[in-house]
């Protein structure tokens, strides 16, 4: 069954939908955000480069098997043209392990392309920040300030 595709009129709107889908472990919603082009790319933290819908869907299905991904994008830096928008963000990811909540920070790149049906995701790449090798306790809101 085809995925329901919403038209996004800005890269910021589709980026927010991406992080909302992670928070809800919404695999179909997440995959509906990607470009129809099968040359899309996802590089998970510490993982290998995945190309195409099938590989990306399989990776996110495995991730969501452990539940939602609680992540907050911060420190967004944007470079945008009429048809391409590149966002560099710091992602604060909440981890729950043995009843303890901690946070790790990732540096991520989100690249969006504007086509006839609005903006679509073409690349998501996340890597651990070099200075952030160990989880830290989260604040009362669950994130760092």
Beta strands, then each sheet from edge to edge (+ up, - down):
strand 1: 41-43
strand 2: 49-51
strand 3: 71-80
strand 4: 84-97
strand 5: 100-115
strand 6: 118-128
strand 7: 136-137
sheet 1: 2+ 1- 6- 5+ 4- 3+
sheet 2: 2+ 1- 6- 5+ 7-
end
